[in-house]
Each structure stands twice: as C-alpha cells, then as structure tokens.
Amino acid sequence: MYTKYYGLTDLPFQLTPDPRFFFESTVHRKAMSHLLFGLEQSEGFIVITGDVGAGKTTILSHLLATLDSLAYVTAKIVSSHLAGDDMLRAVAAAFDLPFANIDKATLLCRIEDFLIGNHQEGKRTLLLVDEAQNVPPQALEELRMLSNFQVGAKVPLQSFLLAQPQFRRTLASPNLEQFRQRIIASFHLGPMGAAETSEYVRHRLSVVGWNDNPHFTEEALADIFLHTGGVPRKINTLCSRIMLFGFLDELHTVDREVVKSVIDDLSHETSQVLDRSGDRTEGVMLSSDSTPLHQRLASIERTVERHGRALKYFSYAIERGLHEESGDTDPE
C-alpha cells in the first residue's frame, strides 16, 4: 500500500526473515563470527540463543545465503516438542529420506548412508534446528547420537541450534553432559543499542530504494529505540505501522509525534484484545487512565480519519481494477 506512495521497491519492515535485509550490528557481527568459527570446525553443535525477535533465524539465513549450494546440503527442522524417535523421523523428512513404517535401527542406517553419500561426493551436511528450546532432552540425545557418525576422521553431520534463552537451562541438566561436550560454539544474541537501532531502520529502508521519504527525525528514531528496546522484530512491527500511518495521513516526515500516535494506537489495540478476553482490569491499566480525555478523543478521531482514508483508497483501487478489466481506464 505505502510502497508506491514513498517510491519503495518492496516492504522494508516485513517480519519474514530475508537475507537481503541482514544488518551487521555489533551483536550480529559477534554471532556471525561464532557461526563461522563453528562452521570451520566441521563438527559438533553450534548454539545461538536470543529473545523472541532478536534475529536468530535472520542471521542463520544470511550465513546459508553465503554458502556454496553445491558444497553444502542443508535442512531445517522447526521443533514442536518432538520425542526421541520423532526427532529422527523429522531429520529424515527434512532431508527427504523415506521414514514411514520402518524401525529405529533401519532409520538410523538410512540417515547414516545418506550422510556418508554426501561426504563421498565432497559435500557437507548441515542440520538447522529452530525453536530448540522446545526439544526435550531425549530428542537432544538422539541428535547427539547422530553426531557420533564418522567417516574416517571426519564427522559428516553438523548441527546448528537456534533457541530462546531458557534453552540454556535445559543444557545445564546433568543428563546432558555428553551433549554439552559436543557444543563447539555458543553465543547469546542480545538487542541493539540506540545508535545501531537508528542505523538498522535506515538500512532496511535503503535496501528497498528509500530516498529520505519519509524523513525520520533523530527524536523519532530515539523513541523507536525506547519503545522496542532494540529488538529487531519489535522495530519491524512498529516501523511498519509508522509507514502505514504516514501513508494514510500523507506525511513525508516521521517525528516523535507520529511515533507516539502509532504507539498509542498499538497500546489501544492491545488493551482492546485484553478487554475482549475478559481481563478487563489489565486492559484498563494499559489504556492509561491518566491520559486527559480530550487527548484520548483526539486519538480516536485520528484513527477514524485514517481508517476512512484507507477505505477510500481500497474503494478506488477496486473500482479502478474493475474498469481496467472492462477496458475503460478512466473510472471517472
């Protein structure tokens, strides 16, 4: 919707991980160094932890995008509380190996043959496990057993585990001592600072052809950092709404008033969701009773006005589309 208005080639703040938008902040540079070090070792487990939205998947996607697809065979599992044997089936499925109606011994042999075959072809095999905090200890042990496969002095499988911080508590279990010994690199991906948050916003906009339209003031960027804490996904969510707000209000400058209005709208939406779910007390707390009534009314009026403009935009787009299909390019 707003990309054409601001002359952009694509959405700059989409939530789906995209290697094009990789931003090498200080923390992401350190995480990448750990990944590259682990990759050079050609064995064991590499663990990257971070809070929700910290950019774990994005940084791993960036790494994979730099690898020679002819030299690496990769597969990804998004964990959903897999049991031990289910983990083996998930690994087989991720590498497109048949796994139905076979016993565990046969399944292990099939996976081992696959890994040996890749090695003999000069290819390395990488397994990526996302949301690893959901993997139970029994399933982690199955992954460790896979890391025991060897071809001569070489280990044909290397695994990368992406997880939320609580995964470190799982790894601290006495039962996982052998697994911990196989971890050759580990890094916790923290949030960005204020300066890098501003650079991150400008970077993502520049990737899609931004020419300082809309212009983000320094005060606005500082408030974006204060509200998001430097967490990439939170920044993307807020900035996406800011861009939409700017389009609907026909703005070419994003100042702190714009940021405040969008934050207020998001807070209001959150309070409405809580209110509908029956938690009326918390909903009222989020809506801030200390806000003067005239300010709340003004916010509601702005919201109604933006929604009205959006409806007009969609109505025009639909009408224009119908006329173009009929051969009449002038809907007036």
C-alpha positions as CSV (number, residue, x, y, z in Angstrom):
1,M,0.0,0.0,0.0
2,Y,2.6,2.6,1.1
3,T,5.5,1.4,-1.1
4,K,4.3,3.2,-4.2
5,Y,3.5,6.3,-2.3
6,Y,7.0,6.5,-0.9
7,G,8.7,5.2,-4.1
8,L,9.9,1.9,-2.5
9,T,10.5,-1.3,-4.4
10,D,9.3,-3.6,-1.6
11,L,8.1,-3.6,2.0
12,P,11.1,-2.6,4.2
13,F,9.8,-3.9,7.6
14,Q,8.3,-7.3,6.8
15,L,8.6,-9.9,9.6
16,T,9.6,-12.8,7.4
17,P,13.4,-13.4,7.6
18,D,15.1,-12.2,4.4
19,P,18.9,-12.3,3.9
20,R,18.6,-9.1,1.8
21,F,17.9,-7.1,5.0
22,F,20.7,-8.5,7.1
23,F,22.2,-5.8,9.3
24,E,25.6,-6.4,10.8
25,S,25.2,-4.7,14.2
26,T,27.8,-5.3,16.9
27,V,25.9,-8.3,18.4
28,H,25.1,-9.8,15.0
29,R,28.7,-9.5,13.9
30,K,29.8,-11.4,17.0
31,A,27.1,-14.0,16.4
32,M,28.3,-14.4,12.8
33,S,31.9,-14.9,14.0
34,H,30.8,-17.7,16.2
35,L,28.8,-19.3,13.4
36,L,31.8,-19.1,11.0
37,F,34.1,-20.5,13.6
38,G,31.8,-23.4,14.2
39,L,31.5,-24.0,10.5
40,E,35.2,-24.1,10.1
41,Q,35.4,-26.9,12.8
42,S,33.2,-29.1,10.7
43,E,31.8,-31.0,13.6
44,G,29.6,-30.7,16.8
45,F,26.9,-28.3,17.7
46,I,26.7,-24.5,17.3
47,V,24.1,-22.9,19.6
48,I,22.7,-19.4,19.1
49,T,20.2,-18.2,21.8
50,G,18.3,-14.9,21.9
51,D,15.0,-13.5,23.0
52,V,11.9,-13.7,20.6
53,G,12.6,-11.4,17.6
54,A,16.3,-11.0,18.3
55,G,17.2,-12.0,14.7
56,K,18.4,-15.6,15.3
57,T,16.8,-17.0,12.1
58,T,17.8,-14.0,10.1
59,I,21.5,-14.3,10.9
60,L,21.5,-18.0,10.1
61,S,19.6,-17.4,6.8
62,H,22.3,-14.8,6.0
63,L,25.0,-17.4,6.7
64,L,23.3,-20.0,4.5
65,A,22.9,-17.5,1.7
66,T,26.7,-17.1,1.6
67,L,27.4,-20.8,1.3
68,D,28.1,-22.7,-1.9
69,S,24.9,-24.7,-2.6
70,L,27.0,-27.3,-4.5
71,A,29.2,-27.9,-1.4
72,Y,26.6,-28.0,1.3
73,V,23.4,-30.0,1.8
74,T,21.2,-28.2,4.4
75,A,17.8,-29.0,6.0
76,K,15.8,-27.2,8.7
77,I,13.6,-28.5,11.5
78,V,11.2,-26.2,13.5
79,S,10.9,-28.1,16.7
80,S,7.4,-28.8,18.2
81,H,8.2,-30.9,21.3
82,L,9.4,-33.9,19.3
83,A,10.0,-37.1,21.2
84,G,13.2,-39.1,20.7
85,D,12.2,-41.3,17.7
86,D,10.1,-38.5,16.3
87,M,13.3,-36.4,16.1
88,L,14.9,-39.0,13.9
89,R,11.9,-39.1,11.6
90,A,11.9,-35.3,11.5
91,V,15.6,-35.4,10.4
92,A,14.9,-37.9,7.8
93,A,11.9,-36.0,6.5
94,A,13.9,-32.7,6.4
95,F,16.5,-34.4,4.1
96,D,13.7,-36.0,2.0
97,L,14.5,-39.5,3.2
98,P,11.8,-42.2,3.5
99,F,10.9,-42.8,7.1
100,A,7.4,-44.2,7.3
101,N,6.8,-47.7,8.7
102,I,10.4,-48.5,9.5
103,D,12.1,-49.3,12.8
104,K,14.6,-47.1,14.5
105,A,17.6,-49.2,13.5
106,T,16.7,-49.1,9.8
107,L,16.0,-45.4,10.1
108,L,19.5,-44.7,11.6
109,C,21.1,-46.8,8.9
110,R,19.2,-44.8,6.2
111,I,20.4,-41.5,7.7
112,E,23.9,-42.7,8.1
113,D,24.0,-43.9,4.4
114,F,22.8,-40.5,3.3
115,L,25.4,-38.7,5.3
116,I,28.2,-40.9,4.1
117,G,27.0,-40.5,0.5
118,N,27.2,-36.7,0.8
119,H,30.6,-36.9,2.3
120,Q,31.9,-39.1,-0.5
121,E,30.6,-36.5,-3.0
122,G,32.6,-33.8,-1.2
123,K,29.5,-32.2,0.3
124,R,29.0,-31.2,3.9
125,T,25.6,-31.8,5.6
126,L,24.1,-29.2,7.9
127,L,21.1,-29.6,10.1
128,L,19.3,-26.5,11.4
129,V,17.0,-26.9,14.4
130,D,14.9,-23.8,15.1
131,E,13.0,-23.2,18.4
132,A,15.3,-25.7,20.0
133,Q,14.1,-24.7,23.5
134,N,11.1,-27.0,22.7
135,V,13.3,-30.0,22.1
136,P,13.1,-32.4,25.1
137,P,16.3,-34.0,26.5
138,Q,15.6,-37.4,24.9
139,A,15.4,-35.8,21.4
140,L,18.6,-33.9,22.1
141,E,20.3,-37.2,22.9
142,E,19.1,-38.6,19.5
143,L,20.8,-35.6,17.8
144,R,23.9,-36.3,19.8
145,M,23.9,-39.9,18.6
146,L,23.7,-38.7,15.0
147,S,26.8,-36.6,15.7
148,N,28.7,-39.8,16.5
149,F,28.6,-40.9,12.9
150,Q,32.1,-40.7,11.4
151,V,33.7,-41.3,8.0
152,G,37.4,-41.9,8.8
153,A,38.4,-38.9,10.9
154,K,35.6,-36.7,9.6
155,V,32.1,-36.1,11.1
156,P,29.6,-36.0,8.2
157,L,26.9,-34.0,10.1
158,Q,27.0,-30.7,11.8
159,S,24.0,-29.1,13.6
160,F,23.0,-25.5,14.4
161,L,20.5,-25.0,17.2
162,L,18.6,-21.7,17.5
163,A,16.7,-21.2,20.7
164,Q,15.2,-18.8,23.3
165,P,17.3,-18.1,26.4
166,Q,15.6,-20.8,28.5
167,F,17.4,-23.4,26.4
168,R,20.5,-22.7,28.4
169,R,18.7,-24.1,31.5
170,T,17.9,-27.3,29.5
171,L,21.6,-27.7,28.5
172,A,22.6,-27.3,32.2
173,S,20.9,-30.6,33.0
174,P,23.3,-33.2,34.4
175,N,21.8,-35.7,32.0
176,L,23.1,-33.7,29.0
177,E,26.8,-33.6,30.0
178,Q,27.8,-35.5,26.8
179,F,25.7,-33.2,24.7
180,R,27.4,-30.1,26.2
181,Q,30.8,-31.6,25.4
182,R,29.8,-31.5,21.7
183,I,29.0,-27.8,21.7
184,I,31.9,-26.1,20.0
185,A,30.5,-22.6,19.7
186,S,27.7,-20.8,21.7
187,F,26.5,-17.2,21.6
188,H,23.7,-15.2,23.1
189,L,22.2,-12.7,20.7
190,G,21.2,-9.6,22.6
191,P,19.4,-6.4,21.5
192,M,20.9,-3.5,19.6
193,G,21.8,-0.1,21.2
194,A,20.2,3.2,20.3
195,A,22.7,4.2,17.6
196,E,22.5,0.9,15.9
197,T,18.7,0.9,16.1
198,S,18.7,4.1,14.0
199,E,21.2,2.6,11.6
200,Y,19.0,-0.5,11.3
201,V,15.9,1.4,10.4
202,R,17.8,3.4,7.7
203,H,19.4,0.3,6.4
204,R,16.2,-1.6,5.9
205,L,14.7,1.4,4.1
206,S,17.7,1.8,1.9
207,V,17.5,-1.8,0.7
208,V,14.2,-1.0,-0.9
209,G,15.2,2.3,-2.5
210,W,14.4,4.8,0.2
211,N,15.4,8.4,-0.7
212,D,14.7,10.0,2.7
213,N,11.0,9.9,2.0
214,P,9.6,9.8,4.6
215,H,12.3,11.5,6.7
216,F,12.8,10.1,10.1
217,T,13.9,12.7,12.7
218,E,16.5,11.8,15.2
219,E,14.0,12.2,18.0
220,A,11.6,9.8,16.3
221,L,14.4,7.2,15.9
222,A,15.3,7.6,19.6
223,D,11.7,7.0,20.6
224,I,11.6,3.9,18.4
225,F,14.6,2.5,20.3
226,L,13.0,3.4,23.7
227,H,9.7,1.6,22.8
228,T,11.3,-1.5,21.1
229,G,14.4,-2.0,23.3
230,G,16.5,-2.6,20.1
231,V,14.8,-5.9,19.3
232,P,14.7,-6.3,15.5
233,R,11.2,-7.8,15.3
234,K,9.7,-5.2,17.6
235,I,11.4,-2.5,15.5
236,N,9.9,-4.0,12.3
237,T,6.4,-4.2,13.7
238,L,6.5,-0.6,15.0
239,C,8.1,0.9,11.8
240,S,5.7,-1.0,9.5
241,R,2.8,0.7,11.3
242,I,4.6,4.0,11.2
243,M,4.9,3.8,7.4
244,L,1.2,2.9,7.1
245,F,0.3,5.8,9.4
246,G,2.4,8.2,7.3
247,F,0.8,7.0,4.0
248,L,-2.7,7.3,5.4
249,D,-2.0,10.8,6.8
250,E,0.0,11.8,3.6
251,L,3.1,12.6,5.7
252,H,6.7,13.0,4.5
253,T,8.3,13.4,7.9
254,V,8.2,11.0,10.8
255,D,8.7,12.9,14.0
256,R,8.2,11.9,17.6
257,E,4.5,12.9,17.5
258,V,4.0,10.3,14.7
259,V,5.8,7.6,16.7
260,K,3.8,8.5,19.8
261,S,0.5,8.3,17.9
262,V,1.4,4.8,16.5
263,I,2.5,3.6,19.9
264,D,-0.8,4.8,21.4
265,D,-2.7,3.0,18.7
266,L,-0.9,-0.2,19.3
267,S,-1.4,0.1,23.0
268,H,-5.1,0.7,22.5
269,E,-5.4,-2.3,20.3
270,T,-3.6,-4.4,22.9
271,S,-6.0,-3.2,25.6
272,Q,-9.0,-4.0,23.4
273,V,-7.8,-7.6,23.0
274,L,-7.3,-8.0,26.7
275,D,-10.7,-6.4,27.4
276,R,-12.4,-8.8,24.9
277,S,-10.7,-11.8,26.6
278,G,-12.3,-10.9,29.9
279,D,-9.2,-9.4,31.5
280,R,-10.8,-6.0,31.9
281,T,-8.6,-4.9,34.8
282,E,-5.3,-5.2,32.9
283,G,-6.9,-3.7,29.8
284,V,-7.8,-0.6,31.7
285,M,-4.3,-0.3,33.1
286,L,-2.8,-0.5,29.6
287,S,-5.1,2.2,28.3
288,S,-3.7,4.7,30.9
289,D,-6.4,6.5,32.8
290,S,-4.1,9.3,33.5
291,T,-4.4,10.5,29.8
292,P,-6.6,13.5,29.5
293,L,-10.0,12.8,28.0
294,H,-9.5,15.4,25.1
295,Q,-6.2,13.6,24.1
296,R,-7.9,10.2,24.0
297,L,-10.8,11.6,21.9
298,A,-8.3,13.3,19.6
299,S,-6.5,9.9,19.2
300,I,-9.8,8.2,18.4
301,E,-10.6,10.9,15.8
302,R,-7.3,10.4,14.1
303,T,-7.8,6.7,14.0
304,V,-11.3,7.1,12.4
305,E,-9.9,9.5,9.9
306,R,-7.1,7.2,8.9
307,H,-9.5,4.3,8.5
308,G,-11.7,6.4,6.4
309,R,-8.8,7.3,4.1
310,A,-7.9,3.6,3.9
311,L,-11.4,2.6,2.9
312,K,-11.5,5.3,0.2
313,Y,-8.1,4.1,-1.1
314,F,-9.3,0.5,-1.3
315,S,-12.6,1.5,-2.9
316,Y,-10.8,3.5,-5.5
317,A,-8.4,0.6,-6.2
318,I,-11.2,-1.9,-6.6
319,E,-13.1,0.5,-8.9
320,R,-10.1,1.1,-11.0
321,G,-9.4,-2.6,-11.2
322,L,-12.9,-3.3,-12.5
323,H,-12.7,-0.6,-15.1
324,E,-9.3,-1.8,-16.3
325,E,-10.7,-5.3,-16.7
326,S,-13.6,-3.9,-18.8
327,G,-11.1,-1.8,-21.0
328,D,-12.1,1.5,-19.5
329,T,-9.0,3.0,-17.9
330,D,-10.8,6.2,-16.7
331,P,-13.1,5.3,-13.8
332,E,-14.4,8.9,-13.7
